[in-house]
Amino acid sequence: MLKKNGVDIRLCIDDKQVNAVTIIMEYAMPLVDALLTDMEAYLWFCSLDAASGFWAVMVTERARKVSAFVCALGHFELRRMAFSLKDAPMIYQ
């Protein structure tokens, strides 16, 4: 754990071992041209800020066990998705 802004803490977790045995989820990113074509039919649009978006996604009980970590303060299990996990971007989308 590191101090962030001198007050908050930041978790620094090495997920190399978990990522090494994780099977990558296949997800095809949509093409921008196709998205723009689909949007032609709409009159209203909305923009969202996804700051800290990964922390909004709850993890399964199994994922909590797999992503557990130990530090000087004890043993912890993540309740929310960390961006360091290999499949996190595909799940977040």
Biopython code that builds the backbone (N, CA, C, O; Angstrom):
import numpy as np
from Bio.PDB.StructureBuilder import StructureBuilder

atoms = [
    (1, "MET", "N", (0.839, -1.171, 0.000)),
    (1, "MET", "CA", (0.000, 0.000, 0.000)),
    (1, "MET", "C", (0.886, 1.237, 0.000)),
    (1, "MET", "O", (1.919, 1.283, 0.669)),
    (2, "LEU", "N", (0.469, 2.221, -0.752)),
    (2, "LEU", "CA", (1.178, 3.493, -0.819)),
    (2, "LEU", "C", (0.237, 4.613, -0.429)),
    (2, "LEU", "O", (-0.979, 4.498, -0.577)),
    (3, "LYS", "N", (0.806, 5.695, 0.068)),
    (3, "LYS", "CA", (-0.026, 6.859, 0.358)),
    (3, "LYS", "C", (-0.257, 7.638, -0.925)),
    (3, "LYS", "O", (0.667, 7.870, -1.704)),
    (4, "LYS", "N", (-1.488, 8.032, -1.128)),
    (4, "LYS", "CA", (-1.874, 8.813, -2.303)),
    (4, "LYS", "C", (-2.302, 10.184, -1.799)),
    (4, "LYS", "O", (-3.183, 10.282, -0.945)),
    (5, "ASN", "N", (-1.696, 11.228, -2.312)),
    (5, "ASN", "CA", (-1.995, 12.598, -1.884)),
    (5, "ASN", "C", (-1.694, 12.810, -0.404)),
    (5, "ASN", "O", (-2.204, 13.753, 0.201)),
    (6, "GLY", "N", (-0.875, 11.947, 0.182)),
    (6, "GLY", "CA", (-0.524, 12.083, 1.584)),
    (6, "GLY", "C", (-1.619, 11.672, 2.549)),
    (6, "GLY", "O", (-1.386, 11.650, 3.758)),
    (7, "VAL", "N", (-2.803, 11.347, 2.058)),
    (7, "VAL", "CA", (-3.934, 11.017, 2.930)),
    (7, "VAL", "C", (-4.507, 9.643, 2.592)),
    (7, "VAL", "O", (-4.518, 8.742, 3.430)),
    (8, "ASP", "N", (-4.979, 9.495, 1.368)),
    (8, "ASP", "CA", (-5.601, 8.244, 0.932)),
    (8, "ASP", "C", (-4.538, 7.175, 0.708)),
    (8, "ASP", "O", (-3.348, 7.475, 0.617)),
    (9, "ILE", "N", (-4.983, 5.928, 0.620)),
    (9, "ILE", "CA", (-4.051, 4.848, 0.305)),
    (9, "ILE", "C", (-4.344, 4.297, -1.084)),
    (9, "ILE", "O", (-5.472, 4.364, -1.573)),
    (10, "ARG", "N", (-3.323, 3.761, -1.697)),
    (10, "ARG", "CA", (-3.456, 3.141, -3.016)),
    (10, "ARG", "C", (-2.934, 1.710, -2.919)),
    (10, "ARG", "O", (-1.818, 1.475, -2.455)),
    (11, "LEU", "N", (-3.744, 0.771, -3.357)),
    (11, "LEU", "CA", (-3.326, -0.625, -3.367)),
    (11, "LEU", "C", (-2.415, -0.882, -4.553)),
    (11, "LEU", "O", (-2.719, -0.464, -5.670)),
    (12, "CYS", "N", (-1.316, -1.554, -4.327)),
    (12, "CYS", "CA", (-0.401, -1.955, -5.398)),
    (12, "CYS", "C", (-0.284, -3.474, -5.329)),
    (12, "CYS", "O", (0.531, -4.009, -4.578)),
    (13, "ILE", "N", (-1.096, -4.153, -6.110)),
    (13, "ILE", "CA", (-1.178, -5.610, -6.055)),
    (13, "ILE", "C", (-0.575, -6.189, -7.331)),
    (13, "ILE", "O", (-0.918, -5.766, -8.436)),
    (14, "ASP", "N", (0.324, -7.160, -7.172)),
    (14, "ASP", "CA", (0.938, -7.828, -8.315)),
    (14, "ASP", "C", (0.076, -9.038, -8.687)),
    (14, "ASP", "O", (0.100, -10.055, -7.994)),
    (15, "ASP", "N", (-0.670, -8.929, -9.761)),
    (15, "ASP", "CA", (-1.575, -9.998, -10.197)),
    (15, "ASP", "C", (-0.972, -10.885, -11.282)),
    (15, "ASP", "O", (-1.713, -11.535, -12.019)),
    (16, "LYS", "N", (0.353, -10.927, -11.396)),
    (16, "LYS", "CA", (0.992, -11.712, -12.455)),
    (16, "LYS", "C", (0.625, -13.192, -12.383)),
    (16, "LYS", "O", (0.353, -13.806, -13.414)),
    (17, "GLN", "N", (0.613, -13.771, -11.188)),
    (17, "GLN", "CA", (0.307, -15.202, -11.069)),
    (17, "GLN", "C", (-1.150, -15.489, -11.424)),
    (17, "GLN", "O", (-1.436, -16.486, -12.087)),
    (18, "VAL", "N", (-2.058, -14.646, -10.999)),
    (18, "VAL", "CA", (-3.478, -14.823, -11.329)),
    (18, "VAL", "C", (-3.679, -14.658, -12.832)),
    (18, "VAL", "O", (-4.371, -15.461, -13.460)),
    (19, "ASN", "N", (-3.078, -13.621, -13.410)),
    (19, "ASN", "CA", (-3.227, -13.368, -14.842)),
    (19, "ASN", "C", (-2.605, -14.473, -15.692)),
    (19, "ASN", "O", (-3.074, -14.742, -16.799)),
    (20, "ALA", "N", (-1.548, -15.117, -15.180)),
    (20, "ALA", "CA", (-0.877, -16.178, -15.939)),
    (20, "ALA", "C", (-1.787, -17.385, -16.161)),
    (20, "ALA", "O", (-1.642, -18.089, -17.161)),
    (21, "VAL", "N", (-2.714, -17.632, -15.252)),
    (21, "VAL", "CA", (-3.596, -18.798, -15.385)),
    (21, "VAL", "C", (-5.023, -18.412, -15.784)),
    (21, "VAL", "O", (-5.909, -19.265, -15.829)),
    (22, "THR", "N", (-5.240, -17.143, -16.070)),
    (22, "THR", "CA", (-6.563, -16.670, -16.475)),
    (22, "THR", "C", (-6.749, -16.862, -17.972)),
    (22, "THR", "O", (-5.890, -16.474, -18.764)),
    (23, "ILE", "N", (-7.857, -17.454, -18.356)),
    (23, "ILE", "CA", (-8.178, -17.620, -19.775)),
    (23, "ILE", "C", (-8.816, -16.324, -20.258)),
    (23, "ILE", "O", (-9.776, -15.838, -19.661)),
    (24, "ILE", "N", (-8.280, -15.768, -21.338)),
    (24, "ILE", "CA", (-8.758, -14.489, -21.855)),
    (24, "ILE", "C", (-10.166, -14.637, -22.427)),
    (24, "ILE", "O", (-10.445, -15.550, -23.204)),
    (25, "MET", "N", (-11.040, -13.722, -22.029)),
    (25, "MET", "CA", (-12.390, -13.682, -22.591)),
    (25, "MET", "C", (-12.305, -13.050, -23.976)),
    (25, "MET", "O", (-11.651, -12.023, -24.152)),
    (26, "GLU", "N", (-12.951, -13.648, -24.940)),
    (26, "GLU", "CA", (-12.962, -13.093, -26.290)),
    (26, "GLU", "C", (-14.087, -12.076, -26.403)),
    (26, "GLU", "O", (-15.248, -12.393, -26.142)),
    (27, "TYR", "N", (-13.746, -10.875, -26.788)),
    (27, "TYR", "CA", (-14.749, -9.829, -26.966)),
    (27, "TYR", "C", (-14.305, -8.947, -28.120)),
    (27, "TYR", "O", (-13.239, -8.334, -28.062)),
    (28, "ALA", "N", (-15.102, -8.884, -29.147)),
    (28, "ALA", "CA", (-14.767, -8.062, -30.308)),
    (28, "ALA", "C", (-15.221, -6.627, -30.066)),
    (28, "ALA", "O", (-16.397, -6.373, -29.805)),
    (29, "MET", "N", (-14.289, -5.706, -30.154)),
    (29, "MET", "CA", (-14.632, -4.292, -30.006)),
    (29, "MET", "C", (-15.455, -3.857, -31.214)),
    (29, "MET", "O", (-15.128, -4.218, -32.345)),
    (30, "PRO", "N", (-16.505, -3.094, -30.992)),
    (30, "PRO", "CA", (-17.297, -2.615, -32.126)),
    (30, "PRO", "C", (-16.495, -1.618, -32.966)),
    (30, "PRO", "O", (-15.680, -0.863, -32.437)),
    (31, "LEU", "N", (-16.731, -1.623, -34.255)),
    (31, "LEU", "CA", (-16.051, -0.691, -35.147)),
    (31, "LEU", "C", (-16.680, 0.695, -35.012)),
    (31, "LEU", "O", (-17.900, 0.827, -34.914)),
    (32, "VAL", "N", (-15.843, 1.715, -35.007)),
    (32, "VAL", "CA", (-16.326, 3.088, -34.833)),
    (32, "VAL", "C", (-17.306, 3.460, -35.939)),
    (32, "VAL", "O", (-18.327, 4.093, -35.669)),
    (33, "ASP", "N", (-17.012, 3.078, -37.179)),
    (33, "ASP", "CA", (-17.915, 3.395, -38.294)),
    (33, "ASP", "C", (-19.303, 2.795, -38.074)),
    (33, "ASP", "O", (-20.315, 3.439, -38.351)),
    (34, "ALA", "N", (-19.345, 1.567, -37.578)),
    (34, "ALA", "CA", (-20.633, 0.915, -37.320)),
    (34, "ALA", "C", (-21.387, 1.636, -36.206)),
    (34, "ALA", "O", (-22.604, 1.803, -36.284)),
    (35, "LEU", "N", (-20.668, 2.061, -35.172)),
    (35, "LEU", "CA", (-21.310, 2.793, -34.073)),
    (35, "LEU", "C", (-21.878, 4.123, -34.553)),
    (35, "LEU", "O", (-22.994, 4.496, -34.189)),
    (36, "LEU", "N", (-21.103, 4.837, -35.374)),
    (36, "LEU", "CA", (-21.570, 6.134, -35.881)),
    (36, "LEU", "C", (-22.791, 5.970, -36.774)),
    (36, "LEU", "O", (-23.714, 6.782, -36.728)),
    (37, "THR", "N", (-22.795, 4.921, -37.583)),
    (37, "THR", "CA", (-23.954, 4.656, -38.436)),
    (37, "THR", "C", (-25.188, 4.366, -37.586)),
    (37, "THR", "O", (-26.277, 4.855, -37.884)),
    (38, "ASP", "N", (-25.021, 3.581, -36.537)),
    (38, "ASP", "CA", (-26.143, 3.266, -35.639)),
    (38, "ASP", "C", (-26.656, 4.511, -34.925)),
    (38, "ASP", "O", (-27.845, 4.599, -34.618)),
    (39, "MET", "N", (-25.782, 5.466, -34.661)),
    (39, "MET", "CA", (-26.167, 6.666, -33.916)),
    (39, "MET", "C", (-26.929, 7.682, -34.764)),
    (39, "MET", "O", (-27.527, 8.611, -34.221)),
    (40, "GLU", "N", (-26.915, 7.518, -36.084)),
    (40, "GLU", "CA", (-27.600, 8.472, -36.963)),
    (40, "GLU", "C", (-29.093, 8.566, -36.670)),
    (40, "GLU", "O", (-29.711, 9.600, -36.922)),
    (41, "ALA", "N", (-29.666, 7.508, -36.149)),
    (41, "ALA", "CA", (-31.112, 7.474, -35.907)),
    (41, "ALA", "C", (-31.522, 8.168, -34.607)),
    (41, "ALA", "O", (-32.714, 8.336, -34.347)),
    (42, "TYR", "N", (-30.551, 8.570, -33.791)),
    (42, "TYR", "CA", (-30.874, 9.136, -32.480)),
    (42, "TYR", "C", (-30.793, 10.660, -32.480)),
    (42, "TYR", "O", (-29.979, 11.250, -33.191)),
    (43, "LEU", "N", (-31.630, 11.275, -31.691)),
    (43, "LEU", "CA", (-31.666, 12.724, -31.563)),
    (43, "LEU", "C", (-30.880, 13.203, -30.339)),
    (43, "LEU", "O", (-30.248, 14.258, -30.384)),
    (44, "TRP", "N", (-30.916, 12.443, -29.266)),
    (44, "TRP", "CA", (-30.269, 12.822, -28.013)),
    (44, "TRP", "C", (-29.103, 11.885, -27.711)),
    (44, "TRP", "O", (-29.152, 10.692, -28.011)),
    (45, "PHE", "N", (-28.055, 12.448, -27.112)),
    (45, "PHE", "CA", (-26.882, 11.672, -26.731)),
    (45, "PHE", "C", (-26.505, 12.010, -25.298)),
    (45, "PHE", "O", (-26.848, 13.074, -24.783)),
    (46, "CYS", "N", (-25.807, 11.106, -24.678)),
    (46, "CYS", "CA", (-25.382, 11.296, -23.295)),
    (46, "CYS", "C", (-23.916, 10.902, -23.183)),
    (46, "CYS", "O", (-23.479, 9.930, -23.799)),
    (47, "SER", "N", (-23.176, 11.641, -22.415)),
    (47, "SER", "CA", (-21.774, 11.331, -22.180)),
    (47, "SER", "C", (-21.589, 11.039, -20.695)),
    (47, "SER", "O", (-22.081, 11.780, -19.843)),
    (48, "LEU", "N", (-20.883, 9.964, -20.393)),
    (48, "LEU", "CA", (-20.658, 9.584, -19.004)),
    (48, "LEU", "C", (-19.172, 9.560, -18.700)),
    (48, "LEU", "O", (-18.366, 9.179, -19.549)),
    (49, "ASP", "N", (-18.815, 9.960, -17.511)),
    (49, "ASP", "CA", (-17.434, 9.890, -17.055)),
    (49, "ASP", "C", (-17.274, 8.578, -16.308)),
    (49, "ASP", "O", (-17.963, 8.335, -15.317)),
    (50, "ALA", "N", (-16.386, 7.750, -16.769)),
    (50, "ALA", "CA", (-16.225, 6.434, -16.158)),
    (50, "ALA", "C", (-15.027, 6.389, -15.213)),
    (50, "ALA", "O", (-14.369, 5.354, -15.099)),
    (51, "ALA", "N", (-14.739, 7.489, -14.541)),
    (51, "ALA", "CA", (-13.636, 7.515, -13.584)),
    (51, "ALA", "C", (-13.885, 6.471, -12.497)),
    (51, "ALA", "O", (-14.973, 6.400, -11.927)),
    (52, "SER", "N", (-12.886, 5.683, -12.226)),
    (52, "SER", "CA", (-12.978, 4.610, -11.223)),
    (52, "SER", "C", (-14.071, 3.606, -11.563)),
    (52, "SER", "O", (-14.659, 2.998, -10.669)),
    (53, "GLY", "N", (-14.341, 3.434, -12.832)),
    (53, "GLY", "CA", (-15.414, 2.545, -13.268)),
    (53, "GLY", "C", (-15.222, 1.097, -12.873)),
    (53, "GLY", "O", (-16.193, 0.395, -12.591)),
    (54, "PHE", "N", (-13.967, 0.635, -12.850)),
    (54, "PHE", "CA", (-13.718, -0.752, -12.475)),
    (54, "PHE", "C", (-14.202, -1.028, -11.055)),
    (54, "PHE", "O", (-14.682, -2.122, -10.760)),
    (55, "TRP", "N", (-14.076, -0.037, -10.180)),
    (55, "TRP", "CA", (-14.492, -0.214, -8.786)),
    (55, "TRP", "C", (-16.008, -0.308, -8.655)),
    (55, "TRP", "O", (-16.502, -0.669, -7.587)),
    (56, "ALA", "N", (-16.750, 0.001, -9.693)),
    (56, "ALA", "CA", (-18.215, -0.093, -9.645)),
    (56, "ALA", "C", (-18.701, -1.518, -9.902)),
    (56, "ALA", "O", (-19.860, -1.835, -9.636)),
    (57, "VAL", "N", (-17.822, -2.376, -10.418)),
    (57, "VAL", "CA", (-18.204, -3.742, -10.779)),
    (57, "VAL", "C", (-17.904, -4.690, -9.613)),
    (57, "VAL", "O", (-16.752, -4.847, -9.208)),
    (58, "MET", "N", (-18.947, -5.312, -9.088)),
    (58, "MET", "CA", (-18.772, -6.293, -8.004)),
    (58, "MET", "C", (-18.180, -7.581, -8.585)),
    (58, "MET", "O", (-18.483, -7.944, -9.721)),
    (59, "VAL", "N", (-17.343, -8.266, -7.815)),
    (59, "VAL", "CA", (-16.757, -9.527, -8.269)),
    (59, "VAL", "C", (-17.511, -10.697, -7.642)),
    (59, "VAL", "O", (-18.165, -10.548, -6.610)),
    (60, "THR", "N", (-17.409, -11.846, -8.271)),
    (60, "THR", "CA", (-18.066, -13.050, -7.759)),
    (60, "THR", "C", (-17.320, -13.561, -6.527)),
    (60, "THR", "O", (-16.196, -13.144, -6.246)),
    (61, "GLU", "N", (-17.954, -14.452, -5.815)),
    (61, "GLU", "CA", (-17.319, -15.046, -4.627)),
    (61, "GLU", "C", (-16.031, -15.767, -5.017)),
    (61, "GLU", "O", (-15.028, -15.682, -4.309)),
    (62, "ARG", "N", (-16.061, -16.471, -6.138)),
    (62, "ARG", "CA", (-14.858, -17.183, -6.617)),
    (62, "ARG", "C", (-13.745, -16.199, -6.951)),
    (62, "ARG", "O", (-12.585, -16.432, -6.611)),
    (63, "ALA", "N", (-14.093, -15.101, -7.613)),
    (63, "ALA", "CA", (-13.091, -14.090, -7.962)),
    (63, "ALA", "C", (-12.503, -13.445, -6.712)),
    (63, "ALA", "O", (-11.331, -13.069, -6.700)),
    (64, "ARG", "N", (-13.299, -13.317, -5.673)),
    (64, "ARG", "CA", (-12.796, -12.767, -4.412)),
    (64, "ARG", "C", (-11.699, -13.659, -3.847)),
    (64, "ARG", "O", (-10.678, -13.168, -3.367)),
    (65, "LYS", "N", (-11.912, -14.969, -3.904)),
    (65, "LYS", "CA", (-10.913, -15.914, -3.375)),
    (65, "LYS", "C", (-9.637, -15.890, -4.213)),
    (65, "LYS", "O", (-8.531, -15.920, -3.675)),
    (66, "VAL", "N", (-9.802, -15.836, -5.536)),
    (66, "VAL", "CA", (-8.653, -15.858, -6.445)),
    (66, "VAL", "C", (-7.835, -14.572, -6.353)),
    (66, "VAL", "O", (-6.610, -14.612, -6.459)),
    (67, "SER", "N", (-8.493, -13.441, -6.158)),
    (67, "SER", "CA", (-7.790, -12.153, -6.141)),
    (67, "SER", "C", (-7.382, -11.706, -4.737)),
    (67, "SER", "O", (-6.978, -10.559, -4.547)),
    (68, "ALA", "N", (-7.485, -12.599, -3.758)),
    (68, "ALA", "CA", (-7.106, -12.249, -2.385)),
    (68, "ALA", "C", (-5.616, -11.906, -2.314)),
    (68, "ALA", "O", (-4.813, -12.400, -3.106)),
    (69, "PHE", "N", (-5.268, -11.059, -1.362)),
    (69, "PHE", "CA", (-3.868, -10.686, -1.177)),
    (69, "PHE", "C", (-3.571, -10.506, 0.306)),
    (69, "PHE", "O", (-4.472, -10.320, 1.123)),
    (70, "VAL", "N", (-2.286, -10.567, 0.627)),
    (70, "VAL", "CA", (-1.830, -10.413, 2.003)),
    (70, "VAL", "C", (-0.849, -9.256, 2.044)),
    (70, "VAL", "O", (0.010, -9.124, 1.171)),
    (71, "CYS", "N", (-0.982, -8.423, 3.060)),
    (71, "CYS", "CA", (-0.033, -7.331, 3.275)),
    (71, "CYS", "C", (0.215, -7.219, 4.780)),
    (71, "CYS", "O", (-0.257, -8.054, 5.553)),
    (72, "ALA", "N", (0.944, -6.203, 5.188)),
    (72, "ALA", "CA", (1.274, -6.023, 6.606)),
    (72, "ALA", "C", (0.031, -5.866, 7.482)),
    (72, "ALA", "O", (0.078, -6.143, 8.680)),
    (73, "LEU", "N", (-1.063, -5.430, 6.899)),
    (73, "LEU", "CA", (-2.291, -5.211, 7.672)),
    (73, "LEU", "C", (-3.184, -6.447, 7.762)),
    (73, "LEU", "O", (-4.165, -6.448, 8.505)),
    (74, "GLY", "N", (-2.849, -7.510, 7.003)),
    (74, "GLY", "CA", (-3.642, -8.728, 7.074)),
    (74, "GLY", "C", (-3.998, -9.315, 5.719)),
    (74, "GLY", "O", (-3.383, -8.980, 4.706)),
    (75, "HIS", "N", (-4.999, -10.195, 5.706)),
    (75, "HIS", "CA", (-5.480, -10.883, 4.506)),
    (75, "HIS", "C", (-6.747, -10.185, 4.021)),
    (75, "HIS", "O", (-7.663, -9.926, 4.803)),
    (76, "PHE", "N", (-6.791, -9.882, 2.718)),
    (76, "PHE", "CA", (-7.931, -9.149, 2.168)),
    (76, "PHE", "C", (-8.427, -9.810, 0.887)),
    (76, "PHE", "O", (-7.655, -10.431, 0.156)),
    (77, "GLU", "N", (-9.712, -9.671, 0.626)),
    (77, "GLU", "CA", (-10.325, -10.129, -0.617)),
    (77, "GLU", "C", (-11.039, -8.944, -1.247)),
    (77, "GLU", "O", (-11.778, -8.220, -0.579)),
    (78, "LEU", "N", (-10.811, -8.758, -2.533)),
    (78, "LEU", "CA", (-11.450, -7.645, -3.229)),
    (78, "LEU", "C", (-12.944, -7.906, -3.377)),
    (78, "LEU", "O", (-13.353, -9.017, -3.715)),
    (79, "ARG", "N", (-13.735, -6.910, -3.130)),
    (79, "ARG", "CA", (-15.182, -6.997, -3.358)),
    (79, "ARG", "C", (-15.540, -6.367, -4.699)),
    (79, "ARG", "O", (-16.611, -6.617, -5.252)),
    (80, "ARG", "N", (-14.635, -5.553, -5.208)),
    (80, "ARG", "CA", (-14.852, -4.854, -6.472)),
    (80, "ARG", "C", (-13.700, -5.194, -7.417)),
    (80, "ARG", "O", (-12.613, -5.570, -6.978)),
    (81, "MET", "N", (-13.951, -5.058, -8.702)),
    (81, "MET", "CA", (-12.975, -5.457, -9.704)),
    (81, "MET", "C", (-11.790, -4.493, -9.759)),
    (81, "MET", "O", (-11.958, -3.274, -9.790)),
    (82, "ALA", "N", (-10.602, -5.067, -9.769)),
    (82, "ALA", "CA", (-9.378, -4.279, -9.919)),
    (82, "ALA", "C", (-8.997, -4.239, -11.397)),
    (82, "ALA", "O", (-9.179, -5.224, -12.112)),
    (83, "PHE", "N", (-8.472, -3.110, -11.855)),
    (83, "PHE", "CA", (-8.127, -2.998, -13.276)),
    (83, "PHE", "C", (-6.902, -3.809, -13.641)),
    (83, "PHE", "O", (-6.603, -3.959, -14.825)),
    (84, "SER", "N", (-6.180, -4.340, -12.658)),
    (84, "SER", "CA", (-4.971, -5.116, -12.940)),
    (84, "SER", "C", (-5.266, -6.562, -13.339)),
    (84, "SER", "O", (-4.362, -7.276, -13.772)),
    (85, "LEU", "N", (-6.502, -6.996, -13.201)),
    (85, "LEU", "CA", (-6.852, -8.357, -13.602)),
    (85, "LEU", "C", (-7.013, -8.432, -15.121)),
    (85, "LEU", "O", (-7.572, -7.523, -15.736)),
    (86, "LYS", "N", (-6.530, -9.494, -15.710)),
    (86, "LYS", "CA", (-6.443, -9.617, -17.169)),
    (86, "LYS", "C", (-7.771, -9.392, -17.890)),
    (86, "LYS", "O", (-7.798, -8.701, -18.908)),
    (87, "ASP", "N", (-8.845, -9.944, -17.402)),
    (87, "ASP", "CA", (-10.139, -9.838, -18.081)),
    (87, "ASP", "C", (-10.953, -8.620, -17.654)),
    (87, "ASP", "O", (-12.073, -8.434, -18.129)),
    (88, "ALA", "N", (-10.417, -7.798, -16.778)),
    (88, "ALA", "CA", (-11.167, -6.644, -16.263)),
    (88, "ALA", "C", (-11.690, -5.715, -17.367)),
    (88, "ALA", "O", (-12.854, -5.319, -17.304)),
    (89, "PRO", "N", (-10.887, -5.349, -18.371)),
    (89, "PRO", "CA", (-11.418, -4.454, -19.411)),
    (89, "PRO", "C", (-12.597, -5.052, -20.177)),
    (89, "PRO", "O", (-13.554, -4.342, -20.487)),
    (90, "MET", "N", (-12.540, -6.357, -20.488)),
    (90, "MET", "CA", (-13.633, -6.989, -21.220)),
    (90, "MET", "C", (-14.898, -7.064, -20.362)),
    (90, "MET", "O", (-16.005, -6.877, -20.866)),
    (91, "ILE", "N", (-14.731, -7.336, -19.083)),
    (91, "ILE", "CA", (-15.882, -7.406, -18.184)),
    (91, "ILE", "C", (-16.485, -6.020, -18.008)),
    (91, "ILE", "O", (-17.707, -5.874, -17.986)),
    (92, "TYR", "N", (-15.649, -5.011, -17.884)),
    (92, "TYR", "CA", (-16.133, -3.645, -17.670)),
    (92, "TYR", "C", (-16.953, -3.140, -18.858)),
    (92, "TYR", "O", (-17.940, -2.425, -18.682)),
    (93, "GLN", "N", (-16.535, -3.520, -20.068)),
    (93, "GLN", "CA", (-17.257, -3.055, -21.254)),
    (93, "GLN", "C", (-18.616, -3.670, -21.305)),
    (93, "GLN", "O", (-19.380, -3.403, -22.233)),
]
sb = StructureBuilder()
sb.init_structure("model")
sb.init_model(0)
sb.init_chain("A")
sb.init_seg("    ")
for serial, (resi, resn, name, xyz) in enumerate(atoms, 1):
    if name == "N":
        sb.init_residue(resn, " ", resi, " ")
    sb.init_atom(name, np.array(xyz, "f"), 0.0, 1.0, " ", f" {name:<3s}", serial, name[0])
structure = sb.get_structure()
